[in-house]
């Protein structure tokens, strides 16, 4: 393979909802570029992209797939991304390392919720967008309706480059208003016949051509002047204007294809080759310390590893983008993220499961290597003397969680290793060994996302697992002040144990100060603050520990032991064993014994005094509340609203957004357990949501009583 330079390389993401035909389009592009000799199909399970067993099982993409095609002395690196919102990680990874996005649309279904989601991510990354209308050969194709939806959703920056002549089952021709030609295909597709535009379509073609010329001219002053003088632009001038409009996100061109029949694919590739930006024309990546790194082939060698897979008979495959310089087979590099050395033993240019060995890749190119020892997704590899570290990719918060355990307890350690490896393959699978819940929790983007993980663990790794309902990380707190004292006394021959602690607890609110006098049962307790400790808790909230001992009733050396005793109960709350938070503790009195007092005595006395006071201080449970944003088609709004209300959701706001309704709600985590599945069912798979932790709020009394009874029952079972 030729070594392509930075100004000959274009990196492109293929996005779109499930079923829009991305994998089929990639297959056609690879066929046209000569990478493969025969096009595979999803049905026959022989496509270049979807080659993992789990993808064959489900019939659509689970992982993003890196491919490339050589076309007219240019290299087009293509990353085919999964369509389902459950696998959004592949989209985000791809947009981090590519420069242009193709968003495919199924002309039968039109603009879908994933279309909006993917477009929103291209906005976040400031990437040019090209829309591609696919499935024009479908009997229910509605191209004109699709155009209306696109303009309604994304504005008049959506500019038609082509339109179909006879969409539906007889589709075989398009009119290209950039070249002002009609292209017609034989049934097998491939190279089209170029014809003049028939009279019946000339008016429409001229109108769309003029719209395209105006849009192209608006992006360059000299083109605008020429357009005003001559009333038109030639094809090269239009390409220049479209190119600038793409880079600035002022034009979103719309193309037409039938990927399955290989119609329109070659023309699309010509446009990608001629018009979309090269890697050296896009925004410059920035390192973690703010350095801009241009794709300069004379710069120091630096690679960013953006994806890792484990493949049969090969092992670990690391996919990277060359951020700077050149990389060669046999290069020794330093993993700047981990401080370890790596050797690039083999270097590949990749087309799915087809890998071609190369000797060199330059800045801006995408490639792969195998069997790196200590390198994982998100790591930076540098040549000696280079200190670049590129930021790790940021993914959305998870939306679905399950507790996971091996059916055979002897395989728990093996399962842990498998899950760690799978997180490296898909960072949106995250794992937490929860000390608090005493469960291993696996997080994902939806039920299907975790079901895919389960399939892979059981079928690829041969470890049978169970998914369980995860426990909720409740918190305990108090709502009023209370006093208690406790004497710990134990005699067992020789030195005994003695410690007595008197304390007051009250709810802590940020910025508060203790009162000078507290009253309990008509008795006053005067407080004099001698020392104050503010302890931020790992699980959220604070503990304020105040020493108000006077007259040496308890030696200062025993105060840390009392604090440890209080923390013992903060870590295992008196109500349900959940973490406690936001409590102010004032130790104001106590007693010691000259011989028997020791740290363990005061730790036990402090723990029990705190527990007694806590239980009488009108304790309450807090539950985690999440901010949830739901994007739902208008016709499904009523069902979704009813379901949310049944989940104790509080509606914070709603408004229409580009043909969808956007709902902002606050909802308890407990009620989100199966929400992704329910929402998919209610909306026919057309809605999506995001969730982010907001705060801890009081649990309703009826829910608290139920939880207390459940906890008491578990404690009795243990006894």
C-alpha positions as CSV (number, residue, x, y, z in Angstrom):
1,X,0.0,0.0,0.0
2,X,1.1,3.5,-0.8
3,X,2.1,5.7,2.2
4,X,-0.5,8.4,2.2
5,X,0.4,11.9,3.4
6,X,-1.7,14.1,5.7
7,X,-3.1,16.1,2.8
8,X,-4.2,12.8,1.1
9,X,-6.1,11.3,4.1
10,X,-9.8,11.9,5.0
11,X,-11.3,10.4,8.2
12,X,-15.0,9.9,8.1
13,X,-17.6,8.5,10.6
14,X,-20.7,6.7,9.4
15,X,-23.6,7.4,11.7
16,X,-27.3,6.7,11.6
17,X,-30.1,4.7,13.3
18,X,-30.3,1.0,13.3
19,X,-31.5,-0.4,10.0
20,X,-30.5,2.7,8.0
21,X,-27.9,0.6,6.1
22,X,-24.5,1.8,7.2
23,X,-22.8,-1.6,7.1
24,X,-24.3,-2.3,3.7
25,X,-23.0,1.1,2.5
26,X,-19.5,0.3,3.8
27,X,-19.6,-3.0,2.0
28,X,-20.5,-1.2,-1.3
29,X,-17.7,1.4,-0.8
30,X,-15.1,-1.3,-0.1
31,X,-16.3,-3.1,-3.2
32,X,-16.1,0.0,-5.3
33,X,-12.6,0.7,-4.0
34,X,-11.3,-2.8,-4.7
35,X,-10.7,-3.7,-1.0
36,X,-13.1,-6.7,-1.4
37,X,-14.0,-8.7,-4.5
38,X,-17.6,-9.5,-3.5
39,X,-20.1,-7.7,-1.4
40,X,-21.4,-9.5,1.7
41,X,-24.8,-9.1,3.3
42,X,-26.1,-8.9,6.9
43,X,-28.3,-11.9,6.2
44,X,-25.4,-14.0,5.1
45,X,-23.3,-12.8,8.1
46,X,-20.3,-12.2,5.8
47,X,-19.9,-8.4,5.9
48,X,-16.5,-6.7,6.5
49,X,-17.9,-4.6,9.4
50,X,-20.1,-6.8,11.5
51,X,-17.8,-9.7,12.0
52,X,-18.1,-10.4,15.7
53,X,-20.2,-13.4,16.7
54,X,-22.5,-11.3,18.9
55,X,-23.2,-9.1,15.8
56,X,-24.1,-12.2,13.8
57,X,-26.4,-13.3,16.6
58,X,-28.3,-9.9,16.8
59,X,-28.1,-9.0,13.1
60,X,-26.7,-5.4,13.5
61,X,-23.7,-3.5,14.7
62,X,-22.6,-3.7,18.3
63,X,-19.1,-2.2,17.9
64,X,-17.7,0.5,15.7
65,X,-15.6,-0.9,12.8
66,X,-12.5,0.7,11.4
67,X,-12.2,0.4,7.6
68,X,-10.5,2.2,4.7
69,X,-10.7,2.6,1.0
70,X,-8.3,4.0,-1.6
71,X,-10.0,6.2,-4.1
72,X,-8.4,8.4,-6.8
73,X,-5.1,8.5,-4.9
74,X,-6.7,9.4,-1.6
75,X,-7.2,7.3,1.4
76,X,-10.7,7.4,3.0
77,X,-10.6,6.0,6.6
78,X,-14.2,5.1,7.4
79,X,-15.5,4.1,10.9
80,X,-18.9,2.3,10.7
81,X,-20.7,3.1,14.0
82,X,-23.5,1.2,15.7
83,X,-27.0,2.7,15.3
84,X,-28.6,1.8,18.6
85,X,-28.5,4.4,21.3
86,X,-27.4,1.6,23.6
87,X,-24.0,1.6,21.8
88,X,-23.5,5.4,21.6
89,X,-20.0,4.9,22.8
90,X,-18.9,3.8,19.3
91,X,-20.3,7.1,17.9
92,X,-18.5,9.2,20.4
93,X,-15.2,7.4,20.0
94,X,-15.4,7.7,16.2
95,X,-16.1,11.4,16.3
96,X,-13.1,12.0,18.5
97,X,-10.7,10.7,15.8
98,X,-12.5,11.6,12.5
99,X,-13.1,14.9,10.7
100,X,-16.4,14.4,8.9
101,X,-19.7,12.6,9.6
102,X,-22.0,10.9,7.1
103,X,-25.4,10.5,8.7
104,X,-27.5,7.9,6.9
105,X,-31.3,8.0,6.9
106,X,-33.8,5.3,6.0
107,X,-36.3,7.0,3.6
108,X,-38.9,4.7,4.9
109,X,-38.6,5.9,8.5
110,X,-37.3,9.5,8.0
111,X,-35.6,11.5,10.7
112,X,-35.4,9.3,13.9
113,X,-34.4,10.0,17.4
114,X,-30.9,8.6,16.8
115,X,-30.6,11.0,13.9
116,X,-31.1,13.9,16.4
117,X,-28.8,12.3,19.0
118,X,-26.0,11.7,16.4
119,X,-26.4,15.2,15.0
120,X,-26.1,16.7,18.5
121,X,-22.8,14.9,19.0
122,X,-21.5,16.3,15.7
123,X,-22.4,19.7,17.0
124,X,-20.5,19.1,20.2
125,X,-17.4,18.1,18.2
126,X,-17.9,20.8,15.5
127,X,-17.7,18.2,12.7
128,X,-19.0,18.7,9.2
129,X,-22.1,16.7,8.3
130,X,-23.3,15.1,5.1
131,X,-26.7,13.5,5.0
132,X,-27.3,10.4,2.9
133,X,-30.8,9.2,2.0
134,X,-30.7,5.4,1.7
135,X,-33.3,2.7,0.9
136,X,-34.7,4.7,-2.0
137,X,-35.6,1.3,-3.5
138,X,-37.9,0.5,-0.6
139,X,-41.6,0.3,-1.5
140,X,-42.5,2.8,1.2
141,X,-39.7,5.2,0.6
142,X,-40.8,8.9,1.2
143,X,-37.9,11.1,0.0
144,X,-39.8,14.4,-0.2
145,X,-41.2,13.8,3.3
146,X,-37.6,13.1,4.5
147,X,-36.4,16.4,3.0
148,X,-39.1,18.3,4.9
149,X,-38.2,16.6,8.2
150,X,-34.5,17.4,7.7
151,X,-35.2,21.0,7.1
152,X,-37.6,21.2,10.0
153,X,-35.1,19.5,12.3
154,X,-31.8,21.0,11.1
155,X,-32.8,24.1,9.2
156,X,-32.2,25.4,5.6
157,X,-28.5,24.5,5.8
158,X,-29.7,21.1,4.5
159,X,-29.0,21.4,0.8
160,X,-30.0,18.8,-1.8
161,X,-27.2,17.7,-4.0
162,X,-29.4,15.0,-5.6
163,X,-32.9,13.8,-5.8
164,X,-34.4,10.5,-6.9
165,X,-36.2,10.1,-10.2
166,X,-38.3,7.1,-9.5
167,X,-38.0,6.0,-5.9
168,X,-39.6,2.8,-4.8
169,X,-39.0,-0.8,-6.0
170,X,-38.2,0.5,-9.5
171,X,-35.6,3.0,-8.3
172,X,-32.6,3.2,-10.7
173,X,-31.8,6.9,-11.3
174,X,-31.0,10.1,-9.6
175,X,-30.5,13.7,-10.8
176,X,-27.3,15.4,-9.5
177,X,-27.8,19.2,-9.3
178,X,-24.1,19.9,-8.7
179,X,-23.2,18.4,-12.0
180,X,-26.6,18.9,-13.6
181,X,-26.7,15.3,-14.9
182,X,-28.9,12.3,-14.5
183,X,-27.3,9.0,-13.4
184,X,-29.0,5.7,-14.3
185,X,-28.0,2.2,-13.2
186,X,-28.4,-1.2,-14.5
187,X,-30.0,-3.7,-12.0
188,X,-26.5,-4.7,-10.6
189,X,-25.6,-1.1,-9.8
190,X,-22.0,0.0,-9.9
191,X,-20.9,2.5,-12.6
192,X,-23.9,4.5,-13.8
193,X,-24.9,5.8,-17.2
194,X,-24.5,9.6,-17.4
195,X,-27.5,11.3,-19.2
196,X,-28.9,14.7,-19.7
197,X,-31.7,15.7,-17.4
198,X,-35.1,14.9,-18.8
199,X,-37.4,17.9,-19.6
200,X,-39.9,16.9,-16.9
201,X,-37.3,17.3,-14.2
202,X,-35.4,20.4,-15.6
203,X,-37.4,23.0,-13.6
204,X,-36.9,21.2,-10.3
205,X,-33.2,20.6,-11.1
206,X,-32.6,24.2,-12.0
207,X,-34.3,25.4,-8.8
208,X,-32.3,23.1,-6.6
209,X,-29.1,24.0,-8.6
210,X,-29.6,27.7,-7.9
211,X,-30.2,27.0,-4.2
212,X,-26.9,25.1,-4.1
213,X,-25.0,27.8,-6.0
214,X,-26.3,30.5,-3.5
215,X,-25.4,28.3,-0.5
216,X,-21.9,27.7,-2.0
217,X,-21.3,31.4,-2.8
218,X,-22.3,32.5,0.7
219,X,-19.2,30.8,2.2
220,X,-16.6,32.9,0.2
221,X,-16.5,36.6,-0.5
222,X,-14.8,36.2,-3.9
223,X,-17.4,33.5,-4.9
224,X,-20.2,35.8,-3.8
225,X,-18.9,38.6,-6.0
226,X,-18.5,36.3,-8.9
227,X,-22.0,35.0,-8.4
228,X,-23.4,38.5,-8.4
229,X,-21.5,39.4,-11.5
230,X,-22.2,36.2,-13.6
231,X,-25.3,34.8,-11.9
232,X,-23.7,31.4,-11.5
233,X,-20.6,29.4,-10.5
234,X,-18.8,26.6,-12.3
235,X,-18.5,23.1,-10.8
236,X,-15.0,23.7,-9.3
237,X,-16.1,27.0,-7.7
238,X,-19.2,25.3,-6.3
239,X,-17.0,22.6,-4.8
240,X,-14.8,25.2,-3.1
241,X,-17.8,27.0,-1.6
242,X,-19.4,23.7,-0.4
243,X,-16.0,22.7,1.1
244,X,-15.8,25.9,3.1
245,X,-19.5,25.6,4.1
246,X,-18.9,22.0,5.3
247,X,-15.9,23.0,7.5
248,X,-17.9,25.8,9.0
249,X,-21.1,23.7,9.4
250,X,-23.0,26.2,7.2
251,X,-23.9,23.5,4.6
252,X,-25.3,20.0,5.2
253,X,-25.3,18.4,1.7
254,X,-27.9,15.6,1.0
255,X,-27.1,12.7,-1.2
256,X,-29.2,9.8,-2.5
257,X,-28.2,6.1,-2.6
258,X,-29.4,2.5,-2.6
259,X,-26.5,0.9,-0.7
260,X,-27.9,-2.6,-1.2
261,X,-28.0,-2.2,-5.0
262,X,-24.8,-0.2,-5.1
263,X,-26.5,2.8,-6.7
264,X,-25.2,6.3,-6.0
265,X,-22.3,5.0,-3.9
266,X,-19.6,5.7,-6.4
267,X,-20.8,9.3,-6.9
268,X,-20.9,9.8,-3.1
269,X,-17.3,8.5,-2.9
270,X,-16.3,11.0,-5.6
271,X,-17.7,13.8,-3.5
272,X,-16.0,12.6,-0.3
273,X,-12.7,12.4,-2.3
274,X,-13.1,15.9,-3.9
275,X,-14.9,18.0,-1.3
276,X,-14.7,16.9,2.3
277,X,-11.8,18.3,4.4
278,X,-8.4,16.6,4.8
279,X,-7.1,15.9,8.3
280,X,-4.8,19.0,8.2
281,X,-7.7,21.3,7.4
282,X,-9.6,20.7,10.6
283,X,-9.3,22.0,14.2
284,X,-6.1,21.1,16.0
285,X,-6.2,18.5,18.8
286,X,-5.1,19.8,22.2
287,X,-3.1,17.8,24.9
288,X,-4.1,17.6,28.5
289,X,-1.7,20.5,29.3
290,X,-3.1,22.7,26.5
291,X,-0.6,22.2,23.7
292,X,-2.0,22.2,20.2
293,X,-0.7,19.3,18.1
294,X,-0.9,19.7,14.3
295,X,-0.8,16.6,12.1
296,X,2.8,17.4,11.1
297,X,4.7,14.4,9.7
298,X,8.0,16.1,10.7
299,X,6.9,16.4,14.3
300,X,7.6,13.9,17.1
301,X,5.8,10.5,16.8
302,X,2.7,10.4,18.9
303,X,-0.2,7.9,18.7
304,X,-3.6,8.0,20.5
305,X,-5.2,4.6,21.1
306,X,-8.9,5.1,20.7
307,X,-10.2,1.5,20.6
308,X,-9.3,-2.0,21.7
309,X,-10.7,-5.3,20.7
310,X,-10.0,-8.9,21.6
311,X,-10.3,-11.1,18.6
312,X,-10.0,-14.9,18.2
313,X,-6.6,-16.3,17.1
314,X,-5.1,-12.8,17.3
315,X,-5.6,-11.5,20.9
316,X,-5.7,-7.8,21.7
317,X,-5.9,-5.4,18.7
318,X,-5.2,-1.7,19.4
319,X,-6.5,0.9,17.0
320,X,-4.8,4.3,17.0
321,X,-4.7,7.6,15.2
322,X,-1.3,9.0,14.4
323,X,-1.5,12.5,16.0
324,X,2.0,13.6,15.0
325,X,5.0,12.4,13.1
326,X,5.3,8.9,11.6
327,X,5.2,5.4,13.0
328,X,7.1,2.4,11.6
329,X,7.0,-1.3,12.3
330,X,9.6,-1.9,15.0
331,X,9.4,1.5,16.7
332,X,9.9,1.6,20.4
333,X,7.5,4.0,22.1
334,X,6.7,5.1,25.6
335,X,3.1,4.9,27.0
336,X,2.9,8.4,28.4
337,X,-0.3,7.5,30.2
338,X,1.2,4.6,32.1
339,X,4.9,5.1,32.0
340,X,5.6,1.8,30.3
341,X,7.5,0.9,27.1
342,X,5.9,-0.6,24.0
343,X,7.2,-1.9,20.7
344,X,5.2,-1.7,17.5
345,X,5.9,-5.2,16.3
346,X,3.3,-5.1,13.5
347,X,1.5,-2.3,11.8
348,X,-1.7,-2.6,9.8
349,X,-4.1,-0.6,7.7
350,X,-7.5,-2.0,8.5
351,X,-10.7,-2.8,6.7
352,X,-12.8,-4.6,9.4
353,X,-11.4,-8.1,9.8
354,X,-9.2,-7.5,6.7
355,X,-5.8,-6.2,7.8
356,X,-3.0,-5.2,5.4
357,X,0.5,-4.9,6.7
358,X,2.2,-1.6,6.2
359,X,5.7,-0.3,7.0
360,X,4.7,3.3,7.9
361,X,1.7,5.5,8.8
362,X,1.9,9.2,9.0
363,X,0.2,12.0,11.0
364,X,-3.6,12.0,10.6
365,X,-3.8,8.3,9.5
366,X,-5.6,5.6,11.4
367,X,-4.2,2.1,11.8
368,X,-3.8,-0.8,14.2
369,X,-1.2,-3.0,16.0
370,X,-1.4,-6.1,18.0
371,X,-0.3,-7.5,21.4
372,X,0.8,-4.4,23.1
373,X,1.6,-5.3,26.7
374,X,0.4,-2.4,28.9
375,X,-1.6,-0.2,26.6
376,X,-5.3,0.4,26.8
377,X,-8.0,2.5,25.3
378,X,-7.3,6.2,25.9
379,X,-3.6,5.9,26.2
380,X,-1.0,8.0,24.4
381,X,2.2,6.4,22.9
382,X,5.1,8.7,22.2
383,X,8.6,8.6,20.7
384,X,11.5,9.4,23.1
385,X,11.5,13.1,24.1
386,X,7.8,13.7,23.3
387,X,5.6,14.5,26.3
388,X,2.2,14.7,24.6
389,X,-0.8,13.2,26.5
390,X,-4.2,13.4,24.8
391,X,-7.4,13.6,26.9
392,X,-9.3,10.4,27.4
393,X,-12.6,10.2,25.6
394,X,-15.6,11.4,27.7
395,X,-18.7,9.2,27.5
396,X,-22.3,9.8,28.5
397,X,-23.4,8.7,32.0
398,X,-24.8,5.2,32.1
399,X,-28.6,4.6,32.0
400,X,-29.0,1.0,33.1
401,X,-27.4,-1.0,35.9
402,X,-27.5,-4.5,37.1
403,X,-25.8,-6.5,39.8
404,X,-23.8,-9.3,38.3
405,X,-22.4,-12.6,39.7
406,X,-21.1,-15.8,38.4
407,X,-23.4,-18.8,38.8
408,X,-20.3,-20.7,40.0
409,X,-18.7,-18.8,42.8
410,X,-15.4,-20.3,42.0
411,X,-15.4,-18.2,38.7
412,X,-15.9,-14.8,40.4
413,X,-12.2,-13.9,40.0
414,X,-12.3,-14.9,36.4
415,X,-15.5,-12.9,35.8
416,X,-13.8,-9.9,37.3
417,X,-10.9,-10.2,34.8
418,X,-13.3,-10.6,31.9
419,X,-15.3,-7.5,32.9
420,X,-12.2,-5.4,33.1
421,X,-11.1,-6.5,29.6
422,X,-14.6,-5.9,28.2
423,X,-14.6,-2.4,29.7
424,X,-11.4,-1.7,27.7
425,X,-13.2,-2.8,24.6
426,X,-16.3,-0.7,25.3
427,X,-15.7,2.0,27.9
428,X,-19.4,2.6,28.3
429,X,-19.6,-0.8,30.1
430,X,-18.4,0.3,33.5
431,X,-17.9,-1.9,36.6
432,X,-18.1,-1.1,40.3
433,X,-17.2,-3.4,43.1
434,X,-19.5,-1.8,45.6
435,X,-18.3,-2.1,49.2
436,X,-21.5,-0.3,50.2
437,X,-24.0,-2.5,48.4
438,X,-21.9,-5.7,48.7
439,X,-22.5,-6.3,45.0
440,X,-20.6,-6.1,41.7
441,X,-22.6,-3.5,39.7
442,X,-22.2,-3.3,35.9
443,X,-23.5,-0.2,34.2
444,X,-24.4,0.4,30.6
445,X,-26.4,2.5,28.2
446,X,-29.5,0.3,28.2
447,X,-30.9,-3.2,28.7
448,X,-29.7,-4.4,25.2
449,X,-26.3,-3.1,26.0
450,X,-26.0,-5.2,29.1
451,X,-27.7,-8.2,27.5
452,X,-25.0,-8.0,24.8
453,X,-22.3,-8.1,27.6
454,X,-24.0,-11.2,29.1
455,X,-24.1,-12.9,25.7
456,X,-20.4,-12.3,25.2
457,X,-19.4,-13.5,28.7
458,X,-21.5,-16.7,28.4
459,X,-20.8,-17.5,24.8
460,X,-17.3,-16.3,24.2
461,X,-15.8,-16.7,27.7
462,X,-18.0,-19.7,28.8
463,X,-18.8,-18.2,32.2
464,X,-22.4,-18.4,33.2
465,X,-23.7,-15.4,35.0
466,X,-26.8,-14.0,36.7
467,X,-28.1,-10.5,36.5
468,X,-29.8,-9.3,39.7
469,X,-31.7,-6.2,40.7
470,X,-29.1,-3.9,42.2
471,X,-29.6,-2.4,45.6
472,X,-30.2,1.3,45.9
473,X,-27.5,3.3,47.7
474,X,-29.8,5.0,50.2
475,X,-28.4,7.5,52.8
476,X,-29.6,8.0,56.4
477,X,-29.8,11.4,58.2
478,X,-31.6,13.0,61.1
479,X,-34.1,15.8,61.2
480,X,-33.9,17.1,64.8
481,X,-31.3,17.4,67.6
482,X,-31.0,14.7,70.2
483,X,-28.9,13.9,73.2
484,X,-27.6,10.5,74.5
485,X,-25.0,9.0,76.7
486,X,-23.5,5.5,76.9
487,X,-21.2,3.8,79.4
488,X,-19.1,1.0,78.2
489,X,-17.9,-1.1,81.2
490,X,-16.4,-4.6,81.1
491,X,-14.5,-6.6,83.7
492,X,-12.8,-9.8,82.8
493,X,-10.0,-10.2,85.4
494,X,-7.1,-7.9,85.4
495,X,-7.5,-4.6,83.6
496,X,-11.0,-4.0,82.4
497,X,-12.7,-1.6,79.9
498,X,-14.3,1.7,80.8
499,X,-15.5,4.6,78.8
500,X,-18.4,6.9,79.1
501,X,-19.5,9.4,76.4
502,X,-22.2,12.1,76.5
503,X,-23.0,13.7,73.1
504,X,-25.5,15.8,71.2
505,X,-26.3,15.3,67.5
506,X,-28.2,17.5,65.1
507,X,-28.8,17.8,61.4
508,X,-25.9,19.6,59.7
509,X,-26.6,22.4,57.2
510,X,-23.8,24.1,55.3
511,X,-22.5,27.1,57.2
512,X,-24.3,26.4,60.4
513,X,-22.6,26.9,63.8
514,X,-23.5,25.0,67.1
515,X,-25.9,26.7,69.6
516,X,-24.5,27.9,72.9
517,X,-27.3,26.2,74.9
518,X,-29.3,23.1,74.0
519,X,-32.5,22.0,75.9
520,X,-33.6,18.4,76.3
521,X,-36.5,17.3,78.6
522,X,-36.3,20.7,80.4
523,X,-32.6,20.4,81.1
524,X,-30.0,22.8,79.6
525,X,-26.7,21.8,78.2
526,X,-24.1,24.6,77.7
527,X,-21.7,24.1,74.8
528,X,-18.2,25.6,74.5
529,X,-16.4,24.7,71.3
530,X,-12.8,23.7,72.0
531,X,-12.1,22.0,68.6
532,X,-14.1,21.5,65.4
533,X,-13.4,19.0,62.7
534,X,-15.2,19.1,59.3
535,X,-15.0,15.7,57.6
536,X,-16.2,15.4,54.0
537,X,-17.6,11.9,53.5
538,X,-16.6,9.7,50.6
539,X,-20.3,8.9,50.0
540,X,-21.4,12.5,50.0
541,X,-22.3,15.0,52.7
542,X,-20.3,15.8,55.8
543,X,-19.7,14.9,59.5
544,X,-18.9,17.7,61.8
545,X,-17.2,16.6,65.0
546,X,-17.0,19.1,67.9
547,X,-15.0,18.7,71.1
548,X,-16.8,20.6,73.9
549,X,-15.3,18.7,76.9
550,X,-14.6,20.9,79.9
551,X,-12.7,20.1,83.1
552,X,-10.8,17.2,81.6
553,X,-13.8,14.8,81.9
554,X,-12.3,12.9,78.9
555,X,-8.6,13.1,77.9
556,X,-8.0,14.6,74.5
557,X,-6.2,11.4,73.5
558,X,-9.5,9.5,73.6
559,X,-11.3,12.0,71.2
560,X,-10.0,10.2,68.0
561,X,-11.4,6.9,69.3
562,X,-14.8,8.5,69.9
563,X,-14.7,9.9,66.4
564,X,-13.9,6.4,65.0
565,X,-16.8,5.0,66.9
566,X,-19.1,7.6,65.4
567,X,-17.7,6.8,61.9
568,X,-18.4,3.1,62.5
569,X,-22.1,4.0,62.6
570,X,-21.9,6.6,59.9
571,X,-20.6,3.8,57.6
572,X,-23.4,1.4,58.6
573,X,-26.4,3.6,59.5
574,X,-28.7,2.5,62.4
575,X,-31.8,2.5,60.2
576,X,-31.0,0.2,57.2
577,X,-27.2,-0.2,57.3
578,X,-26.9,2.5,54.6
579,X,-24.3,5.3,54.9
580,X,-25.3,8.2,57.1
581,X,-24.5,11.9,56.2
582,X,-24.9,15.5,57.2
583,X,-24.7,15.1,61.0
584,X,-23.1,17.4,63.6
585,X,-21.8,15.6,66.7
586,X,-20.9,17.5,69.9
587,X,-19.1,15.5,72.6
588,X,-19.7,17.6,75.7
589,X,-19.1,15.3,78.7
590,X,-18.1,11.8,79.8
591,X,-16.1,9.8,82.4
592,X,-12.8,8.0,82.5
593,X,-11.2,5.4,84.7
594,X,-7.5,5.8,85.6
595,X,-6.7,2.2,84.8
596,X,-9.5,0.7,82.7
597,X,-10.0,3.5,80.1
598,X,-8.5,2.8,76.7
599,X,-9.2,3.6,73.0
600,X,-11.4,0.6,72.4
601,X,-13.6,1.5,75.4
602,X,-14.2,5.0,74.1
603,X,-14.7,3.8,70.5
604,X,-17.5,1.5,71.7
605,X,-19.0,4.1,74.0
606,X,-19.0,6.7,71.2
607,X,-20.5,4.3,68.7
608,X,-23.3,3.3,70.9
609,X,-24.1,6.8,72.2
610,X,-24.3,8.0,68.6
611,X,-26.5,5.1,67.6
612,X,-28.9,5.7,70.4
613,X,-29.1,9.5,69.7
614,X,-29.5,8.8,65.9
615,X,-32.5,6.5,66.4
616,X,-34.3,9.2,68.5
617,X,-33.4,12.1,66.3
618,X,-36.3,11.5,63.9
619,X,-34.1,9.7,61.4
620,X,-35.0,9.7,57.7
621,X,-33.9,7.8,54.6
622,X,-32.6,9.8,51.6
623,X,-32.7,8.4,48.1
624,X,-30.7,9.3,45.0
625,X,-32.6,11.5,42.6
626,X,-31.6,11.8,39.0
627,X,-32.2,14.5,36.4
628,X,-33.6,12.8,33.4
629,X,-34.2,14.3,29.9
630,X,-36.5,12.3,27.6
631,X,-36.8,13.0,23.9
632,X,-40.0,11.4,22.6
633,X,-42.1,11.6,19.4
634,X,-45.2,13.8,19.9
635,X,-47.6,11.0,19.2
636,X,-46.2,9.0,22.2
637,X,-46.1,11.8,24.6
638,X,-49.2,10.8,26.6
639,X,-48.1,7.3,27.3
640,X,-44.6,8.4,28.3
641,X,-46.0,11.0,30.7
642,X,-48.3,8.5,32.3
643,X,-45.5,6.1,32.8
644,X,-43.3,8.8,34.4
645,X,-46.0,9.8,36.8
646,X,-46.2,6.2,38.0
647,X,-42.5,6.3,38.7
648,X,-42.8,9.2,41.2
649,X,-41.3,11.6,38.6
650,X,-41.5,15.4,39.0
651,X,-41.9,17.2,35.7
652,X,-39.5,20.1,35.7
653,X,-40.2,21.4,32.2
654,X,-41.2,20.4,28.6
655,X,-40.9,21.9,25.2
656,X,-41.1,20.9,21.5
657,X,-37.8,20.4,19.8
658,X,-37.6,19.7,16.0
659,X,-40.6,17.4,15.9
660,X,-40.0,15.8,19.2
661,X,-41.1,16.6,22.8
662,X,-38.3,17.2,25.3
663,X,-39.2,16.4,28.9
664,X,-37.1,17.3,31.9
665,X,-37.9,15.4,35.0
666,X,-36.5,14.5,38.4
667,X,-37.0,10.8,39.3
668,X,-35.7,8.4,42.0
669,X,-33.0,5.9,40.9
670,X,-35.2,3.1,42.2
671,X,-37.8,3.9,39.7
672,X,-35.3,3.9,36.8
673,X,-34.4,0.3,37.1
674,X,-36.1,-0.9,33.9
675,X,-36.9,2.5,32.4
676,X,-34.9,2.1,29.2
677,X,-36.8,-1.1,28.4
678,X,-40.2,0.6,29.3
679,X,-39.5,3.7,27.2
680,X,-38.4,1.6,24.2
681,X,-41.7,-0.4,24.5
682,X,-43.9,2.7,24.9
683,X,-42.3,4.6,22.0
684,X,-41.7,1.7,19.6
685,X,-37.9,2.3,20.0
686,X,-38.3,5.9,18.9
687,X,-37.5,7.7,22.2
688,X,-34.3,8.2,24.1
689,X,-33.2,9.6,27.4
690,X,-30.2,10.8,29.4
691,X,-29.8,10.7,33.1
692,X,-27.4,12.3,35.6
693,X,-27.2,12.2,39.4
694,X,-28.8,15.3,40.9
695,X,-29.1,15.0,44.7
696,X,-30.3,13.0,47.7
697,X,-33.8,13.7,48.8
698,X,-36.1,12.4,51.6
699,X,-37.9,9.2,50.9
700,X,-41.7,9.4,51.2
701,X,-42.8,8.0,54.6
702,X,-44.7,5.0,53.1
703,X,-41.6,4.0,51.1
704,X,-39.4,4.4,54.1
705,X,-41.6,2.2,56.3
706,X,-41.6,-0.5,53.6
707,X,-37.8,-0.3,53.4
708,X,-37.4,-0.5,57.2
709,X,-39.6,-3.6,57.4
710,X,-37.5,-5.2,54.6
711,X,-34.3,-4.4,56.4
712,X,-35.6,-5.8,59.7
713,X,-36.6,-9.0,57.9
714,X,-33.1,-9.5,56.5
715,X,-31.5,-8.9,59.9
716,X,-33.8,-11.5,61.5
717,X,-32.9,-14.0,58.7
718,X,-29.2,-13.5,59.6
719,X,-29.9,-14.2,63.2
